[in-house]
Amino acid sequence: MNDTTYRSPLLARDGAIAADGADAGVALHYGQPLPEQKRLAEGSALADLSHLGVVTVTGPDRLSWLNTLSSQQVQHVAPGQSAELLFLTVQGRIDHDCRLVDDGETAWLIVEAGDAAPLAAWLDSMKFMLRVEIADVSAEWAVVASTAAVPEWAERTVWHDPWPGVTEGGFAYSGPDHPGAERTWFEYLVPASELEAALAGRDLAGTLAVEALRIAAWRPRFGAETDEKTIPHELDLLRTAVHLNKGCYKGQETIARVHNLGHPPRRLVFLDLDGSEHTLPAPGADVVFEDPKRGRRVVGQVTSAALHYEAGPIALAVIKRNVDAEAPLTVASGDTEYAAAQQLIVATDAGQVVGRQTGFLRGPR
């Protein structure tokens, strides 16, 4: 849903506490944040994400048209197959990040709350004479997420997150050992009018749980890890959202130039935070590096933070690419400082792959 007044009917459940910000309209938690998170991770709880936006594209030209506009190769996506695609600016910056699944007649695009209307309007402006129809159906459809397939929902349209696999034409900026491999993620489309009935009697987890599992899987989120300057390389999105060998699309020149000849200016990093403060840094908190030569300097910002039921306080941050990968960092959030150990998501030498093809994962061509 992209209506800022949206309120999920599931907020009427006992113990439900409403989320705010990007997840306004659904539950932050239902009274037991950490147990909910554990049950979500184990596949026994579902997450109400009915605030997310849903855009449909119908018509015989839908897939070939989306293929020409986006970073991903989707022209021959089979019914039920999932993909992630980006719509970029001419400079290669991320305008929209979409989860796509096609059912044979309709291409379904799931996006962040508030992004459905702008996406639908932009797509409509790009129709020209092609046989496509675009609709923002966020008010009619709800998203429900799970880490396990729901057998009773086998006939529902579902998006299965390809992360962290390296999809065809993709490329990974970190090694093969990836914590995201332990997380499967499904987003089911349920008619909004059936949401309460579909989840009646089912165990639910709130967005605190969803975010903690996402952060632990190093999964970037549009609007959290992105800003107006973000290019896909900085977030390791060449894994799942970019096909490096497809034809021309807006932003392709930047994708190719940075990947082959240059380096992304920033990199996504996972932070294992000191838990002695018993709090979490706010998004936007400064990441500080104690440089032996230049002294204390700000090298980036926290983008997401959560308390994980096993790992404790964790965060994602976007920092300058050339920060020493072994350097201990500090997160400064207001008057509180957190010691932070970094784990590489995007390598410090990411990019410039021409003549340097070792140590990275490439998807099939």
ZAFI-340683 format. One record per residue (C-alpha): residue in one letter; x, y, z; residue number from 0. Coordinates in steps of 0.5 Angstrom, whole numbers, plus 500, padded with zeros to 3 digits. Example, Ala and Ser with C-alpha at 12.3 -4.5 7.8 and 13.67 -1.06 7.14 Angstrom:
<atoms>
<rest = A; X = 525; Y = 491; Z = 516; nr = 0>
<rest = S; X = 527; Y = 498; Z = 514; nr = 1>
</atoms>
This chain:
<atoms>
<rest = M; X = 500; Y = 500; Z = 500; nr = 0>
<rest = N; X = 503; Y = 507; Z = 498; nr = 1>
<rest = D; X = 497; Y = 511; Z = 502; nr = 2>
<rest = T; X = 500; Y = 514; Z = 508; nr = 3>
<rest = T; X = 494; Y = 513; Z = 512; nr = 4>
<rest = Y; X = 494; Y = 506; Z = 511; nr = 5>
<rest = R; X = 493; Y = 501; Z = 517; nr = 6>
<rest = S; X = 493; Y = 494; Z = 517; nr = 7>
<rest = P; X = 487; Y = 490; Z = 520; nr = 8>
<rest = L; X = 492; Y = 486; Z = 523; nr = 9>
<rest = L; X = 494; Y = 491; Z = 528; nr = 10>
<rest = A; X = 488; Y = 490; Z = 531; nr = 11>
<rest = R; X = 491; Y = 483; Z = 534; nr = 12>
<rest = D; X = 493; Y = 483; Z = 541; nr = 13>
<rest = G; X = 500; Y = 486; Z = 543; nr = 14>
<rest = A; X = 501; Y = 489; Z = 536; nr = 15>
<rest = I; X = 505; Y = 495; Z = 536; nr = 16>
<rest = A; X = 505; Y = 500; Z = 530; nr = 17>
<rest = A; X = 511; Y = 501; Z = 526; nr = 18>
<rest = D; X = 513; Y = 508; Z = 523; nr = 19>
<rest = G; X = 517; Y = 511; Z = 518; nr = 20>
<rest = A; X = 518; Y = 506; Z = 512; nr = 21>
<rest = D; X = 514; Y = 501; Z = 515; nr = 22>
<rest = A; X = 508; Y = 505; Z = 517; nr = 23>
<rest = G; X = 501; Y = 502; Z = 517; nr = 24>
<rest = V; X = 504; Y = 495; Z = 519; nr = 25>
<rest = A; X = 506; Y = 492; Z = 526; nr = 26>
<rest = L; X = 513; Y = 493; Z = 529; nr = 27>
<rest = H; X = 512; Y = 487; Z = 533; nr = 28>
<rest = Y; X = 506; Y = 483; Z = 536; nr = 29>
<rest = G; X = 509; Y = 484; Z = 544; nr = 30>
<rest = Q; X = 515; Y = 479; Z = 543; nr = 31>
<rest = P; X = 520; Y = 482; Z = 538; nr = 32>
<rest = L; X = 526; Y = 477; Z = 539; nr = 33>
<rest = P; X = 521; Y = 470; Z = 540; nr = 34>
<rest = E; X = 518; Y = 473; Z = 533; nr = 35>
<rest = Q; X = 524; Y = 474; Z = 530; nr = 36>
<rest = K; X = 526; Y = 467; Z = 531; nr = 37>
<rest = R; X = 520; Y = 464; Z = 529; nr = 38>
<rest = L; X = 520; Y = 468; Z = 523; nr = 39>
<rest = A; X = 527; Y = 465; Z = 522; nr = 40>
<rest = E; X = 525; Y = 458; Z = 523; nr = 41>
<rest = G; X = 519; Y = 459; Z = 518; nr = 42>
<rest = S; X = 513; Y = 458; Z = 523; nr = 43>
<rest = A; X = 511; Y = 465; Z = 523; nr = 44>
<rest = L; X = 509; Y = 470; Z = 517; nr = 45>
<rest = A; X = 510; Y = 477; Z = 516; nr = 46>
<rest = D; X = 505; Y = 482; Z = 514; nr = 47>
<rest = L; X = 508; Y = 487; Z = 509; nr = 48>
<rest = S; X = 501; Y = 489; Z = 506; nr = 49>
<rest = H; X = 504; Y = 497; Z = 506; nr = 50>
<rest = L; X = 508; Y = 495; Z = 501; nr = 51>
<rest = G; X = 507; Y = 498; Z = 494; nr = 52>
<rest = V; X = 504; Y = 493; Z = 488; nr = 53>
<rest = V; X = 504; Y = 495; Z = 481; nr = 54>
<rest = T; X = 502; Y = 491; Z = 475; nr = 55>
<rest = V; X = 504; Y = 491; Z = 468; nr = 56>
<rest = T; X = 500; Y = 487; Z = 463; nr = 57>
<rest = G; X = 499; Y = 486; Z = 455; nr = 58>
<rest = P; X = 503; Y = 482; Z = 450; nr = 59>
<rest = D; X = 509; Y = 487; Z = 450; nr = 60>
<rest = R; X = 510; Y = 487; Z = 458; nr = 61>
<rest = L; X = 516; Y = 483; Z = 459; nr = 62>
<rest = S; X = 520; Y = 485; Z = 452; nr = 63>
<rest = W; X = 518; Y = 493; Z = 454; nr = 64>
<rest = L; X = 521; Y = 492; Z = 462; nr = 65>
<rest = N; X = 527; Y = 489; Z = 459; nr = 66>
<rest = T; X = 529; Y = 495; Z = 455; nr = 67>
<rest = L; X = 528; Y = 499; Z = 461; nr = 68>
<rest = S; X = 531; Y = 496; Z = 466; nr = 69>
<rest = S; X = 538; Y = 493; Z = 468; nr = 70>
<rest = Q; X = 536; Y = 486; Z = 468; nr = 71>
<rest = Q; X = 534; Y = 481; Z = 463; nr = 72>
<rest = V; X = 527; Y = 479; Z = 463; nr = 73>
<rest = Q; X = 525; Y = 478; Z = 456; nr = 74>
<rest = H; X = 524; Y = 471; Z = 457; nr = 75>
<rest = V; X = 522; Y = 470; Z = 464; nr = 76>
<rest = A; X = 518; Y = 464; Z = 465; nr = 77>
<rest = P; X = 511; Y = 464; Z = 469; nr = 78>
<rest = G; X = 513; Y = 464; Z = 476; nr = 79>
<rest = Q; X = 520; Y = 465; Z = 476; nr = 80>
<rest = S; X = 522; Y = 471; Z = 480; nr = 81>
<rest = A; X = 527; Y = 477; Z = 479; nr = 82>
<rest = E; X = 530; Y = 483; Z = 481; nr = 83>
<rest = L; X = 531; Y = 489; Z = 477; nr = 84>
<rest = L; X = 533; Y = 496; Z = 477; nr = 85>
<rest = F; X = 531; Y = 502; Z = 473; nr = 86>
<rest = L; X = 536; Y = 507; Z = 473; nr = 87>
<rest = T; X = 538; Y = 514; Z = 472; nr = 88>
<rest = V; X = 542; Y = 516; Z = 466; nr = 89>
<rest = Q; X = 548; Y = 517; Z = 471; nr = 90>
<rest = G; X = 547; Y = 510; Z = 473; nr = 91>
<rest = R; X = 544; Y = 512; Z = 480; nr = 92>
<rest = I; X = 538; Y = 507; Z = 482; nr = 93>
<rest = D; X = 531; Y = 510; Z = 481; nr = 94>
<rest = H; X = 527; Y = 504; Z = 483; nr = 95>
<rest = D; X = 528; Y = 497; Z = 485; nr = 96>
<rest = C; X = 523; Y = 492; Z = 484; nr = 97>
<rest = R; X = 522; Y = 485; Z = 485; nr = 98>
<rest = L; X = 518; Y = 482; Z = 479; nr = 99>
<rest = V; X = 514; Y = 475; Z = 478; nr = 100>
<rest = D; X = 510; Y = 474; Z = 472; nr = 101>
<rest = D; X = 504; Y = 469; Z = 472; nr = 102>
<rest = G; X = 504; Y = 468; Z = 464; nr = 103>
<rest = E; X = 499; Y = 474; Z = 463; nr = 104>
<rest = T; X = 501; Y = 480; Z = 468; nr = 105>
<rest = A; X = 508; Y = 482; Z = 471; nr = 106>
<rest = W; X = 507; Y = 484; Z = 478; nr = 107>
<rest = L; X = 512; Y = 489; Z = 481; nr = 108>
<rest = I; X = 513; Y = 489; Z = 489; nr = 109>
<rest = V; X = 516; Y = 496; Z = 491; nr = 110>
<rest = E; X = 517; Y = 500; Z = 497; nr = 111>
<rest = A; X = 511; Y = 503; Z = 500; nr = 112>
<rest = G; X = 511; Y = 510; Z = 497; nr = 113>
<rest = D; X = 514; Y = 508; Z = 491; nr = 114>
<rest = A; X = 508; Y = 505; Z = 487; nr = 115>
<rest = A; X = 505; Y = 511; Z = 485; nr = 116>
<rest = P; X = 512; Y = 514; Z = 482; nr = 117>
<rest = L; X = 514; Y = 508; Z = 479; nr = 118>
<rest = A; X = 507; Y = 507; Z = 475; nr = 119>
<rest = A; X = 507; Y = 514; Z = 473; nr = 120>
<rest = W; X = 514; Y = 513; Z = 470; nr = 121>
<rest = L; X = 512; Y = 507; Z = 467; nr = 122>
<rest = D; X = 506; Y = 510; Z = 464; nr = 123>
<rest = S; X = 510; Y = 516; Z = 461; nr = 124>
<rest = M; X = 514; Y = 510; Z = 457; nr = 125>
<rest = K; X = 509; Y = 506; Z = 454; nr = 126>
<rest = F; X = 509; Y = 510; Z = 447; nr = 127>
<rest = M; X = 505; Y = 505; Z = 442; nr = 128>
<rest = L; X = 507; Y = 499; Z = 446; nr = 129>
<rest = R; X = 502; Y = 494; Z = 448; nr = 130>
<rest = V; X = 502; Y = 495; Z = 455; nr = 131>
<rest = E; X = 498; Y = 497; Z = 461; nr = 132>
<rest = I; X = 500; Y = 499; Z = 468; nr = 133>
<rest = A; X = 496; Y = 500; Z = 474; nr = 134>
<rest = D; X = 498; Y = 501; Z = 481; nr = 135>
<rest = V; X = 494; Y = 496; Z = 485; nr = 136>
<rest = S; X = 497; Y = 497; Z = 492; nr = 137>
<rest = A; X = 490; Y = 498; Z = 495; nr = 138>
<rest = E; X = 487; Y = 491; Z = 492; nr = 139>
<rest = W; X = 493; Y = 487; Z = 494; nr = 140>
<rest = A; X = 497; Y = 485; Z = 500; nr = 141>
<rest = V; X = 504; Y = 482; Z = 501; nr = 142>
<rest = V; X = 505; Y = 477; Z = 506; nr = 143>
<rest = A; X = 513; Y = 474; Z = 507; nr = 144>
<rest = S; X = 516; Y = 468; Z = 510; nr = 145>
<rest = T; X = 522; Y = 464; Z = 510; nr = 146>
<rest = A; X = 519; Y = 458; Z = 508; nr = 147>
<rest = A; X = 514; Y = 456; Z = 503; nr = 148>
<rest = V; X = 507; Y = 456; Z = 505; nr = 149>
<rest = P; X = 504; Y = 449; Z = 502; nr = 150>
<rest = E; X = 497; Y = 452; Z = 503; nr = 151>
<rest = W; X = 499; Y = 458; Z = 498; nr = 152>
<rest = A; X = 502; Y = 454; Z = 492; nr = 153>
<rest = E; X = 497; Y = 457; Z = 488; nr = 154>
<rest = R; X = 498; Y = 464; Z = 490; nr = 155>
<rest = T; X = 503; Y = 469; Z = 486; nr = 156>
<rest = V; X = 509; Y = 469; Z = 490; nr = 157>
<rest = W; X = 516; Y = 472; Z = 489; nr = 158>
<rest = H; X = 522; Y = 468; Z = 491; nr = 159>
<rest = D; X = 528; Y = 473; Z = 493; nr = 160>
<rest = P; X = 534; Y = 471; Z = 489; nr = 161>
<rest = W; X = 539; Y = 474; Z = 494; nr = 162>
<rest = P; X = 545; Y = 472; Z = 495; nr = 163>
<rest = G; X = 545; Y = 468; Z = 489; nr = 164>
<rest = V; X = 549; Y = 470; Z = 483; nr = 165>
<rest = T; X = 544; Y = 470; Z = 477; nr = 166>
<rest = E; X = 545; Y = 470; Z = 470; nr = 167>
<rest = G; X = 549; Y = 475; Z = 467; nr = 168>
<rest = G; X = 551; Y = 478; Z = 474; nr = 169>
<rest = F; X = 557; Y = 479; Z = 478; nr = 170>
<rest = A; X = 559; Y = 478; Z = 486; nr = 171>
<rest = Y; X = 563; Y = 483; Z = 489; nr = 172>
<rest = S; X = 565; Y = 479; Z = 495; nr = 173>
<rest = G; X = 567; Y = 471; Z = 496; nr = 174>
<rest = P; X = 563; Y = 465; Z = 496; nr = 175>
<rest = D; X = 561; Y = 465; Z = 504; nr = 176>
<rest = H; X = 555; Y = 469; Z = 504; nr = 177>
<rest = P; X = 551; Y = 469; Z = 510; nr = 178>
<rest = G; X = 545; Y = 471; Z = 506; nr = 179>
<rest = A; X = 545; Y = 463; Z = 503; nr = 180>
<rest = E; X = 542; Y = 461; Z = 510; nr = 181>
<rest = R; X = 536; Y = 466; Z = 509; nr = 182>
<rest = T; X = 530; Y = 464; Z = 504; nr = 183>
<rest = W; X = 525; Y = 469; Z = 503; nr = 184>
<rest = F; X = 518; Y = 469; Z = 500; nr = 185>
<rest = E; X = 513; Y = 475; Z = 498; nr = 186>
<rest = Y; X = 506; Y = 472; Z = 497; nr = 187>
<rest = L; X = 501; Y = 476; Z = 494; nr = 188>
<rest = V; X = 494; Y = 476; Z = 497; nr = 189>
<rest = P; X = 488; Y = 480; Z = 496; nr = 190>
<rest = A; X = 487; Y = 485; Z = 501; nr = 191>
<rest = S; X = 480; Y = 483; Z = 502; nr = 192>
<rest = E; X = 482; Y = 476; Z = 504; nr = 193>
<rest = L; X = 488; Y = 479; Z = 508; nr = 194>
<rest = E; X = 485; Y = 477; Z = 515; nr = 195>
<rest = A; X = 482; Y = 471; Z = 513; nr = 196>
<rest = A; X = 488; Y = 468; Z = 510; nr = 197>
<rest = L; X = 492; Y = 470; Z = 516; nr = 198>
<rest = A; X = 487; Y = 468; Z = 521; nr = 199>
<rest = G; X = 490; Y = 463; Z = 527; nr = 200>
<rest = R; X = 497; Y = 464; Z = 524; nr = 201>
<rest = D; X = 503; Y = 466; Z = 528; nr = 202>
<rest = L; X = 506; Y = 473; Z = 526; nr = 203>
<rest = A; X = 512; Y = 477; Z = 526; nr = 204>
<rest = G; X = 513; Y = 484; Z = 526; nr = 205>
<rest = T; X = 518; Y = 489; Z = 522; nr = 206>
<rest = L; X = 523; Y = 489; Z = 527; nr = 207>
<rest = A; X = 524; Y = 481; Z = 526; nr = 208>
<rest = V; X = 524; Y = 482; Z = 518; nr = 209>
<rest = E; X = 529; Y = 488; Z = 518; nr = 210>
<rest = A; X = 534; Y = 484; Z = 523; nr = 211>
<rest = L; X = 534; Y = 478; Z = 518; nr = 212>
<rest = R; X = 535; Y = 482; Z = 512; nr = 213>
<rest = I; X = 541; Y = 486; Z = 515; nr = 214>
<rest = A; X = 544; Y = 479; Z = 518; nr = 215>
<rest = A; X = 543; Y = 477; Z = 510; nr = 216>
<rest = W; X = 547; Y = 483; Z = 508; nr = 217>
<rest = R; X = 541; Y = 484; Z = 504; nr = 218>
<rest = P; X = 540; Y = 492; Z = 501; nr = 219>
<rest = R; X = 533; Y = 495; Z = 502; nr = 220>
<rest = F; X = 531; Y = 501; Z = 497; nr = 221>
<rest = G; X = 530; Y = 507; Z = 501; nr = 222>
<rest = A; X = 535; Y = 505; Z = 507; nr = 223>
<rest = E; X = 541; Y = 503; Z = 504; nr = 224>
<rest = T; X = 540; Y = 508; Z = 498; nr = 225>
<rest = D; X = 540; Y = 515; Z = 497; nr = 226>
<rest = E; X = 540; Y = 520; Z = 491; nr = 227>
<rest = K; X = 547; Y = 518; Z = 489; nr = 228>
<rest = T; X = 547; Y = 510; Z = 490; nr = 229>
<rest = I; X = 550; Y = 506; Z = 484; nr = 230>
<rest = P; X = 548; Y = 498; Z = 484; nr = 231>
<rest = H; X = 556; Y = 497; Z = 485; nr = 232>
<rest = E; X = 556; Y = 500; Z = 492; nr = 233>
<rest = L; X = 551; Y = 495; Z = 495; nr = 234>
<rest = D; X = 553; Y = 488; Z = 491; nr = 235>
<rest = L; X = 547; Y = 489; Z = 487; nr = 236>
<rest = L; X = 550; Y = 486; Z = 481; nr = 237>
<rest = R; X = 549; Y = 479; Z = 484; nr = 238>
<rest = T; X = 542; Y = 479; Z = 483; nr = 239>
<rest = A; X = 539; Y = 486; Z = 479; nr = 240>
<rest = V; X = 544; Y = 487; Z = 473; nr = 241>
<rest = H; X = 545; Y = 483; Z = 467; nr = 242>
<rest = L; X = 552; Y = 485; Z = 465; nr = 243>
<rest = N; X = 551; Y = 482; Z = 458; nr = 244>
<rest = K; X = 544; Y = 485; Z = 456; nr = 245>
<rest = G; X = 543; Y = 490; Z = 451; nr = 246>
<rest = C; X = 542; Y = 498; Z = 452; nr = 247>
<rest = Y; X = 538; Y = 501; Z = 457; nr = 248>
<rest = K; X = 539; Y = 507; Z = 461; nr = 249>
<rest = G; X = 545; Y = 508; Z = 466; nr = 250>
<rest = Q; X = 548; Y = 502; Z = 462; nr = 251>
<rest = E; X = 554; Y = 506; Z = 461; nr = 252>
<rest = T; X = 556; Y = 507; Z = 468; nr = 253>
<rest = I; X = 554; Y = 500; Z = 470; nr = 254>
<rest = A; X = 560; Y = 498; Z = 465; nr = 255>
<rest = R; X = 565; Y = 503; Z = 466; nr = 256>
<rest = V; X = 565; Y = 502; Z = 474; nr = 257>
<rest = H; X = 565; Y = 495; Z = 473; nr = 258>
<rest = N; X = 570; Y = 494; Z = 468; nr = 259>
<rest = L; X = 575; Y = 500; Z = 469; nr = 260>
<rest = G; X = 573; Y = 504; Z = 475; nr = 261>
<rest = H; X = 571; Y = 503; Z = 482; nr = 262>
<rest = P; X = 565; Y = 505; Z = 486; nr = 263>
<rest = P; X = 566; Y = 511; Z = 491; nr = 264>
<rest = R; X = 563; Y = 507; Z = 497; nr = 265>
<rest = R; X = 561; Y = 500; Z = 499; nr = 266>
<rest = L; X = 556; Y = 497; Z = 503; nr = 267>
<rest = V; X = 559; Y = 494; Z = 510; nr = 268>
<rest = F; X = 556; Y = 489; Z = 515; nr = 269>
<rest = L; X = 557; Y = 492; Z = 522; nr = 270>
<rest = D; X = 558; Y = 487; Z = 529; nr = 271>
<rest = L; X = 556; Y = 492; Z = 534; nr = 272>
<rest = D; X = 558; Y = 492; Z = 541; nr = 273>
<rest = G; X = 552; Y = 491; Z = 545; nr = 274>
<rest = S; X = 554; Y = 494; Z = 552; nr = 275>
<rest = E; X = 550; Y = 500; Z = 551; nr = 276>
<rest = H; X = 544; Y = 496; Z = 550; nr = 277>
<rest = T; X = 541; Y = 501; Z = 545; nr = 278>
<rest = L; X = 542; Y = 501; Z = 537; nr = 279>
<rest = P; X = 544; Y = 507; Z = 533; nr = 280>
<rest = A; X = 539; Y = 511; Z = 529; nr = 281>
<rest = P; X = 540; Y = 511; Z = 521; nr = 282>
<rest = G; X = 544; Y = 516; Z = 519; nr = 283>
<rest = A; X = 549; Y = 515; Z = 525; nr = 284>
<rest = D; X = 556; Y = 517; Z = 523; nr = 285>
<rest = V; X = 561; Y = 511; Z = 522; nr = 286>
<rest = V; X = 568; Y = 514; Z = 524; nr = 287>
<rest = F; X = 575; Y = 511; Z = 523; nr = 288>
<rest = E; X = 581; Y = 513; Z = 527; nr = 289>
<rest = D; X = 586; Y = 514; Z = 522; nr = 290>
<rest = P; X = 593; Y = 514; Z = 524; nr = 291>
<rest = K; X = 595; Y = 519; Z = 520; nr = 292>
<rest = R; X = 589; Y = 524; Z = 519; nr = 293>
<rest = G; X = 586; Y = 523; Z = 526; nr = 294>
<rest = R; X = 579; Y = 522; Z = 527; nr = 295>
<rest = R; X = 574; Y = 522; Z = 521; nr = 296>
<rest = V; X = 567; Y = 521; Z = 518; nr = 297>
<rest = V; X = 567; Y = 515; Z = 513; nr = 298>
<rest = G; X = 560; Y = 514; Z = 512; nr = 299>
<rest = Q; X = 553; Y = 513; Z = 515; nr = 300>
<rest = V; X = 549; Y = 507; Z = 518; nr = 301>
<rest = T; X = 543; Y = 505; Z = 514; nr = 302>
<rest = S; X = 540; Y = 500; Z = 518; nr = 303>
<rest = A; X = 540; Y = 497; Z = 525; nr = 304>
<rest = A; X = 537; Y = 491; Z = 529; nr = 305>
<rest = L; X = 538; Y = 487; Z = 535; nr = 306>
<rest = H; X = 538; Y = 480; Z = 532; nr = 307>
<rest = Y; X = 536; Y = 474; Z = 536; nr = 308>
<rest = E; X = 543; Y = 470; Z = 536; nr = 309>
<rest = A; X = 548; Y = 475; Z = 534; nr = 310>
<rest = G; X = 546; Y = 481; Z = 538; nr = 311>
<rest = P; X = 546; Y = 489; Z = 535; nr = 312>
<rest = I; X = 548; Y = 489; Z = 528; nr = 313>
<rest = A; X = 548; Y = 494; Z = 522; nr = 314>
<rest = L; X = 549; Y = 496; Z = 515; nr = 315>
<rest = A; X = 553; Y = 502; Z = 513; nr = 316>
<rest = V; X = 555; Y = 505; Z = 507; nr = 317>
<rest = I; X = 562; Y = 508; Z = 507; nr = 318>
<rest = K; X = 568; Y = 510; Z = 503; nr = 319>
<rest = R; X = 571; Y = 504; Z = 499; nr = 320>
<rest = N; X = 578; Y = 505; Z = 501; nr = 321>
<rest = V; X = 577; Y = 505; Z = 508; nr = 322>
<rest = D; X = 582; Y = 499; Z = 511; nr = 323>
<rest = A; X = 578; Y = 493; Z = 511; nr = 324>
<rest = E; X = 581; Y = 491; Z = 517; nr = 325>
<rest = A; X = 580; Y = 497; Z = 521; nr = 326>
<rest = P; X = 576; Y = 498; Z = 527; nr = 327>
<rest = L; X = 570; Y = 503; Z = 526; nr = 328>
<rest = T; X = 566; Y = 507; Z = 531; nr = 329>
<rest = V; X = 559; Y = 509; Z = 530; nr = 330>
<rest = A; X = 557; Y = 515; Z = 533; nr = 331>
<rest = S; X = 549; Y = 516; Z = 534; nr = 332>
<rest = G; X = 548; Y = 522; Z = 538; nr = 333>
<rest = D; X = 552; Y = 522; Z = 545; nr = 334>
<rest = T; X = 553; Y = 515; Z = 544; nr = 335>
<rest = E; X = 559; Y = 511; Z = 541; nr = 336>
<rest = Y; X = 559; Y = 504; Z = 539; nr = 337>
<rest = A; X = 565; Y = 500; Z = 537; nr = 338>
<rest = A; X = 564; Y = 496; Z = 531; nr = 339>
<rest = A; X = 567; Y = 491; Z = 527; nr = 340>
<rest = Q; X = 566; Y = 491; Z = 520; nr = 341>
<rest = Q; X = 565; Y = 485; Z = 515; nr = 342>
<rest = L; X = 566; Y = 486; Z = 508; nr = 343>
<rest = I; X = 560; Y = 486; Z = 503; nr = 344>
<rest = V; X = 563; Y = 490; Z = 497; nr = 345>
<rest = A; X = 571; Y = 488; Z = 497; nr = 346>
<rest = T; X = 575; Y = 495; Z = 497; nr = 347>
<rest = D; X = 578; Y = 493; Z = 490; nr = 348>
<rest = A; X = 571; Y = 492; Z = 487; nr = 349>
<rest = G; X = 570; Y = 494; Z = 480; nr = 350>
<rest = Q; X = 576; Y = 494; Z = 475; nr = 351>
<rest = V; X = 575; Y = 487; Z = 473; nr = 352>
<rest = V; X = 578; Y = 488; Z = 466; nr = 353>
<rest = G; X = 585; Y = 483; Z = 467; nr = 354>
<rest = R; X = 583; Y = 481; Z = 474; nr = 355>
<rest = Q; X = 578; Y = 476; Z = 474; nr = 356>
<rest = T; X = 580; Y = 472; Z = 480; nr = 357>
<rest = G; X = 577; Y = 472; Z = 487; nr = 358>
<rest = F; X = 570; Y = 474; Z = 485; nr = 359>
<rest = L; X = 563; Y = 470; Z = 483; nr = 360>
<rest = R; X = 561; Y = 471; Z = 476; nr = 361>
<rest = G; X = 554; Y = 468; Z = 474; nr = 362>
<rest = P; X = 553; Y = 464; Z = 468; nr = 363>
<rest = R; X = 552; Y = 468; Z = 461; nr = 364>
</atoms>
